[in-house]
Amino acid sequence: MYLMIFLSLLMAIGFLLAFIWFVRSGQQDDLITPGMRILNEDKKTIN
């Protein structure tokens, strides 16, 4: 039981540190452009 609690806390701290690292490195700066890029692409015609 104590091992499971320790492992779950260790995983939670790891996920928290990864989240903080992703936010600080700029991974979450622009969430709109990738979704809109597909709408602005030129349509390719098939001959």
HELIX and SHEET records of a PDB file:
HELIX    1   1 TYR A    2  ARG A   24  1                                  23    
HELIX    2   2 THR A   33  ASN A   40  1                                   8    
END                                                                             
